[in-house]
Amino acid sequence: MYRLRDIWKKLLVFFLFFLFLIILQIRNPEIRGPFKGLLGNLLNPFVYYSNFIYKGSIDLLNKYFFLVGVKEENNRIKSELAELMLQNRILSEKLYEYNKLKELLKFKETYKIKAVAAKVVGKHVDGYSKYVIINAGSDDGIELNDSVANELGLVGKVIEVYGKRSKVLLITDPNNKVSVMNLRSRSTGIMSGDGRGGLVVEFYDKLDKVYKDDIFITSGMGGIYVKGMITGKVYAYSNNPSDLFQRVYLNPTVVFSKIENVLVVKNELE
């Protein structure tokens, strides 16, 4: 009895399902298929929606592969752009260095000196002791006490020499004594670092009037530094009545925190 009831239920569900397909075919005339008549009403919706799902799946896959291709192309363009930006940065740096070397060459030709060009490969400019390391040494003809400069002015002197490296004591070091003179008045004094990155000139003529922005250059006395190299510009001075000499304070013309290329001067001016 129950088994017969189950069979009728299944037949009813099957009948209702096919009835639904027939109604779907009638209410949607755009559904087309290879079958005609009642068979078409039953099977064409299957064919139509199967084809619809197939085409939709193909379109979805095509869009997926298209997006994958777009993503790969985008990554490739990003990679090429990053490479171009890096090349541009390197070329810009080479151009900057080229212009700096041109300035050094102009400085060398102006002063008519024999010099060895070198790069700064290490620096210690913030502590009490101030020096830089350059990539030229005894193999390049560098010797102790050779003076070192760049296009902005005097840098210092060589105090240690190795095969391919040298240590240069900066003029801002308190232990580096340089004979200098006022470019305007020609009065001389002894310059050294003030321990804070600036310069101070001592033993300067008490009677000589000093003005702000006066320029001091190397005097050539002492046999180390070539005469005429700019060292600094006056920003203050002290002239107490009880002192035998006055003190003059300078800002160095060389920016030691940014120094990159230098010339090691091999002889005096011609």
Secondary structure, 3 states (H helix, E strand, C coil): CHHHHHHHHHHHHHHHHHHHHHHHHHHCCCCCCCCCHHHHHHHHHHHHHHHHHHHHHHHHHHHHHHHHHHHHHHHHHHHHHHHHHHHHHHHHHHHHHHHHHHHHHHHHHHHCCCEEEEEEEEEECCCCCCEEEECCCHHHCCCCCCEEEECCEEEEEEEEECCCCEEEEECCCCCCCEEEEECCCCCEEEEEECCCCCEEEEEECCCCCCCCCCEEEECCCCCCCCCCCEEEEEEEEECCCCCCCEEEEEEECCCHHHCCEEEEECCCCC
